[in-house]
Amino acid sequence: MALEAIIISDSGSESLSATNPLRLNIDGRTADIQVVQNFLTHAGQVQLPIEDDGLMSWASAPKLNGIYLLNYLTKHNFNVELVDNFYNEKDRFRQLLARNPRVVIISTTFIPGKQSLGKLVAHIRDLAPDVFVVVGGPLLYVSYLIHKRSKEPGYDTQSAKNEFLFLEVNNEPAVDLYIISLRGEQILCDVLGNIRENKGVDCIPNSARLVGNAYHFTKRVDDIAGSEDFPIDWPALPDAIFKSGVVPIQASTGCSFHCAFCNFIKDQRLSWVKPVERIVAEMKAVAERGARYVWFVDDNFRLGKGDLEAVCRRFIDEGFDLYWMTFIRASTLENVNPELLRQAGCIEVQLGLESADPQILKNMDKKASPELYDRVLQKLLKAGINCSCYFIFGFPGETEESAQRTRDFIKAYDDTQYRGNLCWSMFPFILAPLSPIYEPMARRKYGLSGYLHKWQHATMNSDQARDQIVKTFFEIENSGPIYRGDNQDILRLLGPFGRKKFEAARHRLSKMALTGKLGKENILQAFKLVLSA
């Protein structure tokens, strides 16, 4: 069967973290531990290939959105191939084009806005001018909801025209068809089926096309109610999915919380907790394919369901030779035995703490407190579970004093007494359409104006928020920012305290680099000291 479509999971867009650009670079590469080892091995120069690079790191996990679409379309008898990261796999994309696919499918789960999408589509058009480009996913659905609100008085959609679709017809991506749905898999099958049979796609529901100087939207139908649960057939997937040794699995979908800064679309009909038996079966399947690490990509692991200890005991009974990480709310962990987590294979949790100021947490509607965070962090780190913590600076109500409370909170864990390792990522507040804080009433409450990355309110502006992040970065001494590209096998060989020394040295060097005081000898001496101990 001829190749019918190429799926693109991601374009490799940069994170919105303000601390990622501040991390240490060596010879133009992020200083992940395998890069550092290469630099030491070659006496102060990074030489390709870098052993263990792109393996056993959280960043090397393929994206689940593409895996799901590949699985779904293949099971519905379409011959499709997957490109996980377009810019990293451009040569593979060219090779697949030689098989004359008629369609390129772009998922926007990891594409932050219209400009990033436009750049990606332009690259595809350079290589395949006549291919039919179909785009779907969260960016499309959010864009449609913003478009629907464009006639509401007082709701600012004009500012969003450069980042979201359907608000203007200038500089639009050269896309043939947009699928506007939270569950667009069956619609995508209908599109591919029509193209296979040389039929038109003009009447496909829940879609849009740019026709002349206007967007044409087809009829809306409810494609969520009754949508099928379609499990991933891991044994049937290609070997490339498992090449890095890290695999994403989803144990639940949805989120029941409504944090004021969040613009994720939450339809409770799509909130679902996967049965433990299914999770166990998937973990067995990926382990048999060679996976060593599992990244549970839930927004809140199993929606915070109160059976985490029972799940851990089941993992322990199964005897999995797998390590895993997940995003989870601190409140879910408060009454959980951390030793059970560790024995079950959990080596890291991601925690969206956002702030350590009680009033800011209240303003954010986080349903949390600094005291809760303190209790949870202490017990996790003492048990040897690593904690990746995410913070937001500049949310309405933020002041120098509230930012200092967050800074002091982080610094309180900035030592080496715990077996677990603390790392962090800091984000400036982003004023995003569809978030609760974007609503006119909320703006008036805080004197909030602006859009996305440029804003001001009664107590702070976006430039000052970024200054607070830089100040925090420089004041922290013995922990460091998140390096998702670190090879986890190498880190684990260092032991908990060896890892702490390495990450403290790396952070110290990154600060030297930012002040222009870093030379090659500084890097060699610092890393030789901590990695040869």
N, C-alpha and C positions, 0 to 999 in steps of 0.2 A: 504494500500500500504506500502511495506517495505521502510525503510529509505534508500535513495539512496546516500546521500552525507551530509557531515558536512562542513559548511563554516567557516573559521577562518578569522576574520577581522584584528586582531592585536595580536602581541606577547607581547605588553607592553614594547617596547624598550624605553630606556631613551632618553630624549631630548638632543640635542647637545648644549644646553645653558650652558655657563660656570658659570652662577650665580645660576642655580638650585642646584648644590651640596653645595653651600655656605649657603643655606637657613637653618633656625632653625629646628632642630630635637628635639623631646621630647620622651624619652623612645623608640628610634629607629623609630619614626614615624615623617613624615613631620608635622610641627606645623600649620596645617590648623586650622581654628578657632574652629571647633567642637572638635578637639583633645585638644586644649587649655582649652576649657570649661570642658572637661572630666577630665583633669589633675587637674584643680582647684576643681572640685566637689569631687574628691577622694584624696584631701589633698596632692598633689604632686606625684601622680602616675597615669599613664594611665591604665584604666581597661576596658577590653572588655565586652560587645560590646560598641562601641562608638556611642552614639545617634546622629542621623542625618549625620553620615558619609556615603559617597557615594551617597548622595542625594542632589539635587538642587545645584550642583557644575558644572562648565564647564567641569571639568575632568571626571565627571560621565556620560556625554553624550555618548551614544553608537556611534560607528563609522558608518558613512554613507555608506562607501564602502560595508560593510557587509549587511546593511539594503537593499541597492540597489540590490545586488546579490540574497538575500533571496526573495525579491519581484519579481525579474525578473524570476528566476528559478521556483518559485512556480506558477507564471502565465503561465509558459510554461509546466506545468503539471509534474514537478519533485518534489518528496518528499524530502525536504532538511531541515536541522536545522542550526541555527546560534550560533557560539561561538564568542562573541565579543572580549574577551581577553583570550588567551589560558592559560597563567600562572595563572590568577585569577580565571579561570573557569575549572581547570583541572578535578575536580570531575564531573562536568556536562559533560565534554568531555568523561570521562570514562562511564558515564551512557548512553550516546548516542551510544558509541561503542557496548553496549549490544544489540542494535537494528541492528547490523550487516551491517552498511553502507559499500558500496564497494569503495567509493571515499571520500577523504578529499581534499577540495579546499582551497588553501591559497592565499589570496590577499596580495600583497606586498606594498600597499599604505603607510603603516606605518612601514614597515620593512626596516631599513636603508642600509643593505648590505648583502653580501653572508654569512658572518660568523653568523649573527643573524638568517638568514634563515636556515643555516645548523644546528644550535643549536635547533631551533624549530622542524625541520623535524626529528632530532635524537630523541627528546622527543616523537614525534608522533610514530615513528618506535618502540620505546620501548613498547608502549602501544598497537600498532596495526601493527605488522611486515608486514602483507600481504595487507594492504589497499593500494589502488591506489592513489598516491599523485599527484595532479595537481596544478601548481603554475602559477599565472599570475599577471599582474599589472605593475606599473611604474618601479620597479627595473628590471624587465625582459626586458622591452622595452629600458630602458637606457643601460642596459648591451649589448643588441643586437647592438645598435648604436655605442657603444664604440668598440665592436668586429669588426664592419664594418670599423672602422677607424684604425684598428691595423696595416694595411700595409702602412699607410701614413707616409712618412719620416718626422721625427721631431715631430710627435704627440705621446706623452707618454701614451701608454696603458699598458705597462709592469708593471708600478707601481700600476695599478688598479686591478690586478689579484686576490688580497685577498678580495676585496670588491665587485667586480662585476663578473658576470657569463660569461661563454663562452670563457674566455681568456686562460684557462688552464684546465687540467682534473685531477688535484690533489686536494684531500680533497673536492670534490664536494658534495653538498647535495644529499641525496638519494631520488631524485624526479623522478617520472615516466614520467611526461610530462610537458613541459613548453609551455605556450601560450604567444606568442610575438605579442601583439596588443594593440593599444590604445582604442579599443572598442571590447573586446574579448568575450562579452556575448553570441553572437550567436555561436561562435566557442566552447565555453564551453558547450552550449546546444548540439552541435554535438558530443562532447566527451562523455557527459553523455548518450546521446541516443545510441551511439555505444556500450558503456559498458552495458547498459540495455539489448541490443539485442545480447550481447556476440560477438560483432564485434571488429576488431582491430582499433587502432587509429593511425597507422603508417602514414597514408596519410592525416591526418587532416591538412589543410593549416595553415600557420602562427604559427607553433609550432616547438619545438625542443626536442630531446631526447639525452641522453648520451648513445652511442652505443660503447661498448668496450672502446677504448682510444680516441674517437673523438665524437664531437657533430654532430648529423644529423639534418639539418634544412630542413623543408618541403617548398614547393613553397609559395612564397609571393603573396597574393591577397589583393586588396583594400577592406577592410571591414569597412571603414569609410564612404565613399560616399554612401548616401542612407540609412545609419544606422538609425534605428527607434528611435524616442523620446519615452521613456518608463517611464511614470510617476509612482511614488510610490503610492500604494494604502494603505495609512496609516490606514484606518479603518479595513483592513484585517490583519494587522500585529499582532504578539503575544503581550500579555500584558507586557512581559519582556522588550520590546523596550522602554516602557514609564515609567518603574519603578522608574527611578531616578528623573523624573520630568523635565529633560532637553533633548531636541531633536535637532538633526542637520538637517538643511534644506539647500538646495543649490538653490540660486537665479540666478546663472549664472555659466558658465564654461569658463575656459580659462583666458588668460592675454595677453594684447597687448603690454606690456612693455618688454624691453630686458636688465634688470639690469645685469651688467657685472659679478656679482658673482653667478648668478642664472643658474642652469642647468635643470630646469623644461622643459619638452618637450612641445612645443607650436605649435600645428597644428591648423591653423585658421579655418579649417573646423569644429573643435570641439568647437569653441568659440560661445557661445549662451547665450542670456539673456532670462530668463523665463518671460513670460507675467505676469503682475501684478495680473490678475484674477487667474492664477494658484497658485501664492504665497499666495494670500488671501485664496483660497480653502484649501491649505495645512495647513495654520495656523489654520483655523477653525477645520480641521480634527484632528490635534495634540492636540488642546485645548480640544476637546471633549474626547480625550483619557487620559486627565489628565496632559498634559504638562503644565508647568508654565513658562519655559524659552526656548527660541529658539536660537540656535547658527547657524547663517548663515555662512557656511563654504567656501564661495567664496574666491578666491585669492584677488579679488577687487570687492566689493559688486556691483552686476549687471554691471560689467565691467566699473564702473564709469559713467554710462549713466546719462545724465544731467537732470533726472527727479526725483531726490531723494525727493525733497519737495512734489511733487505730490504723490509719493508712501507713504510718511509719512501721508499726509492728508487722503489718502485712509485707512491706518491703523487706524487712529484716528476715521474716520467715522464708521468703522466696530466695534469699541469699544472693541478691543481684550483685554482680561485680560492676556496678555503675555508680558514678558520682553525679550529683545533680545540683542545680541552682534554680531558684524561682523568685518572682516578685510576690510579696505577701505583706499584708498590713500588720503593723505592730500589735494591734489589738488581738489579732488571731493568734499571735505567739505568746501572749502574756501568761497564759496558764498551761503552756505546752512544755513538757520535759525536754530540754535541749539535747540531753544525752540520747534520747530516742531519735531525734532528728539526725544527729551525727551518725549514730549506728545505722540509720536507714540510708545513709549515703549522701545526705545533704551537706555540702561543703561551703555553700554560700547562699545568703538570702539578700534580695534587693529590697530596700526599704525606702519608700517615698516619704521621708520625714518632713521635708519642705522648710520647716522653721523650728526654732526652739523657743520662740516667744509665744506665750499663751494667747495674747490678743491677736497676733497675726494668724495663728492656727484657727482661732474663732472666726476671724474675718474670712479665712479660706473655707470655712465649713468642713474642716478636716476630721471632726469628731475624734480628736486626739489631744494629748497634752505632753509637755516636756517630761513630766514625771513618768508617764507611760513609756516614752522613748528610752528614758534612762534605765528603767527596770529591764526592759527587753534587751537593750544593747548589752548591758552588763552580763546577763545570764548567757546570751548567745556567744559573746566573745570569750567568756570564761570557759565555755564548753568547747572552744576551738572552732566555732563556726564563723566564717568570714562574713562581714557585713558591708555591702555596697550601699551607701546612703546618698540620697538625692535631695538637694536643697534648692529653694527658690528665693532669690533676693529681690526686694522691691515691690512685693505685692502691696496693694493699697493699705495704708496704715503703717507701712514700714518706715522706721526712722533709724538714725545712727545707733540709738540705744537698743532697738529691737534687733538690728543686724548684729550688734555686739553680743547680744545674748546667744544668738545662733553660733557666732564665732567662738565664744567661750565654751559652748556645749561641745563643739567638735574638738576643741583643744583639750577638753577634759579627758578625751579618749586618745589623745595624741601621745601615747607612751607605749611601753613594751611589756606591760605586766600581764596582758591577756594572751592566751594561745591563739585566739581568733584575730584576724587582721581587719582593720577598718580602712576602707577607701571611700572616696566621695566624688560626686560630680555636682557642680553648681551651675544653676541656670538663672539668667535674669528673668523676671516676670515678663510674660508675653501676653499682650492684650488681644486675645483671639476671638474672632466672630463665633457666635453660638455658645460661648462660655457664659455662665451666669454673671460674671463680673462685667461682661460686655453690654449687658442690658442697660437701657437708658436710665432706669431708676438707680441701679448700682453705680453708674458713672456719676450721677448727681450726688449721691451719698458721699463719695470720696473726692469729689472735684476732679474726676478722672477724665483725661482727654488723650487723644493720640490713637495710635493703631500699631498692632503687633510689637515691633522692636523699639519703636520710638513713642514714648508716652510721658505723661507727668500726672501727678496727683498732689493732694494738699501737702504731703510730707516728703516726697521724693520724686525724682525723674529717672528716666532710663539710663542716662549717663552716670548718675550717682549710684544706681544699683550695680552697674558694671564695676565702678570703682570699689564698691564694697566687696565684690567677688575677688578682685585682684588683691585687695588688702587682706582678705581671709587667706587666699592662696599663699601669700608671703609670710603670714604670721604662723601658719601651721608648720611644725618642724618634723615630726616623726611618722606621719602618715602621708599618703599621697593621693592624687587623683586616680580614677579608674583607668586602667589600661586593658581594654577588653581583648587586645591581641596577644596578651601574655600566654605562652604555652603552659597549661596547667600542670602537666607532668613535671616540667622543669621547676616550677614554683614549689610543688609539693616535695621535691627532692631536697630543697633548701631547708625544710622543716619550718615550723611556725615562726621561730625567732630569727632564723636566717633570712626568711622572707621579709620580716619587718625591717631588718638592717638594710636589705637590698632596696626596699621601697623608700625608706628614709633617705638613703644615699641618692637614689634617682630623683627624688623630689628636691633635695638640696641642690643637685646639679641643674635641675630645670630652672630654679630661681637664679642661680648664677648665670645661666644662659640668657635669661630675660634682662639681666642688668649688664650684659656685655662683658662679664668677667670670667667666662668659661673657656678654657683651652683644652686641647686634646689630652695633655698630660693630666689635667684635673680629672677627666673622665676615666682614664686608664688607672690612675692611682686609687680613686674612690671605689671603682668596681672590683679591682683586684683585691682590695682590702676586704670587702664584704663577701665576695664569691669564692675566695680561696680559704676562708676561715673554716 
